[in-house]
Structures are given as structure tokens and as C-alpha cells.
Amino acid sequence: MTAEYALKAALSFDAIHTVHSAGMTDAPHEIVSFVADYLKGRGLDISPHQPKKLTREMLDEADLAIAMGTEHRHQINRTFSRCLPLFSEIAYGTEEPLRDVYEVVPDWRNNEAAASAYGQSVMDYIFDGMPNFITRMHSFVQVRRMPA
């Protein structure tokens, strides 16, 4: 979700691009307070955000789909037979996965300071990478074939 809002903010009022995010589960997604606070601090209103589960149709319609972490990329590959580039691959030229907070801070619900610090570092990384991401994203766009 952070990458969605960071890219929307970086593109500003760009009518050419439509940006969405989706997860691999349809369970309700909790937006943790440090994420909401961080994005609000950047002037972003996330109140209209509705979590969505990734579908084959979404992937088929997208010019560019990315994964944030290697586990997400593996899940997408297993489920949809698609190998997506990582955010870091496009933004930074590296294959550095962005790990979820629970992977780095196992007791994140009880250790708010560590969870928030890690979360902020990931969100800074995403926002800082957006200028390069926008410059390089077109070289990762899937070429669609017209039906015969």
C-alpha cells in the first residue's frame, strides 16, 4: 500500500498512469498506526484505501506489476505463473526484498518502537526510490500482443 501511495504522489496528477495495490490474501488488512501516521505526515489521505486480493485479471490488465518482496514474488509465480520484478530492482537496480515488519520484528505488536523504526526505514526507502522507479519503470513494462 505504501508503494501505491508513494507512486501516486510522485506522479501527482498524471492522467496516463493508474496505480493500484493488491495483496495475496483476501483477509481484512489492518493499516497499522505507524504506517497511517507516516503517510499522513507526507500529506497523503489513505482513508479511501480498500485492500484488494490480487487476481489474474488484475495482472492481465496491468502494464507493469511488481512485487515488494521475494516471498510475494514466489507466491505470485506459483499462483499465476508470473515472475514479477521487485520494487528495488526497478528503483535501485538491485534485487533487495522488502520484508514485512513481522519478518524482521517478530514481536512487532508488542514492540511498537522497533516496528515503527523498521516500518519508517522501509517507507523512506520506497519514497526515496520513487524518482528512479519512475525513470526506469517503462523499461519493465510488459508488451501486450494484440489478438490475432
Beta strands, then each sheet from edge to edge (+ up, - down):
end
